[in-house]
Amino acid sequence: QVQLVESGGGVVQPGRSLRLSCAASGFTFSNYGMNWVRLAPGKGLEWVTVISYDGHKKYYADSVKGRFNVSRDNSKNTLYLQMNSLRAEDTAVYYCAKDPNSGTYQGNWFESWGQGTLVTVSS
Amino acid sequence: SYGLTQPLSVSVALGQTARITCGGNSIGSKKVHWYQQKPGQAPVLVIYRDTNRPSGIPERFSGSNSGNTATLTISRAQAGDEADYYCQVWDSGTALFGGGTTLTVV
């Protein structure tokens, strides 16, 4: 069955960088678009970014555009989120989520989710 | 930019029907998906493409979408249905979530 395992979260100072990973198994990773979604304390879900199955197309929420970069290594079945210039408002649990359909990356629902990794931005 | 509006909270008596709305301009022309999230857990998809239930989701969960409002209906509400519920759409290449609704079963 589909399994998504996030890692890389932790406490980081404002302005610093952090890289999150999402290890995928149970499906052909290279065929599916992948997303990052976050949940800040006391707030609702916020979509962060999507990457196409081949890594060629990427889209970002305005709140992270220019600071975050999504990438993937299909040979390692792993999704990444490079977060730069971190701010207090980036504090959240970050989830990776899988597109349901092979070959697509937009317009669909988030079929499977990881358990999340907590990022805390604080001095 | 496009926005989705959900009530902050909905309360329902045990065994009764809860309706959670998601408002948006001409949302009926979009495909709406719904997620349930309990504290400390990952979100779970409960309805996709307006009306479809994933396998494993009880028939008590149903959805509709028309005009400016999409609705998640939970029939015969149970204590285990207490959670936050989010609607989600895509607009202009990006995904959007509603602000979320906390369902309380009393």
Chai-1 contact restraints between the chains, C-beta under 6 A:
chainA,res_idxA,chainB,res_idxB,connection_type,confidence,min_distance_angstrom,max_distance_angstrom,comment,restraint_id
A,G44,B,G99,contact,1.0,0.0,6.0,A-B,restraint_1
A,G44,B,G100,contact,1.0,0.0,6.0,A-B,restraint_2
A,L45,B,Y86,contact,1.0,0.0,6.0,A-B,restraint_3
A,L45,B,F97,contact,1.0,0.0,6.0,A-B,restraint_4
A,W47,B,A95,contact,1.0,0.0,6.0,A-B,restraint_5
A,Y59,B,G93,contact,1.0,0.0,6.0,A-B,restraint_6
A,Y59,B,T94,contact,1.0,0.0,6.0,A-B,restraint_7
A,Q106,B,W90,contact,1.0,0.0,6.0,A-B,restraint_8
A,G107,B,W90,contact,1.0,0.0,6.0,A-B,restraint_9
A,W109,B,H33,contact,1.0,0.0,6.0,A-B,restraint_10
A,W109,B,L45,contact,1.0,0.0,6.0,A-B,restraint_11
A,W109,B,Y48,contact,1.0,0.0,6.0,A-B,restraint_12
A,W113,B,A42,contact,1.0,0.0,6.0,A-B,restraint_13
A,W113,B,P43,contact,1.0,0.0,6.0,A-B,restraint_14
A,Q115,B,A42,contact,1.0,0.0,6.0,A-B,restraint_15
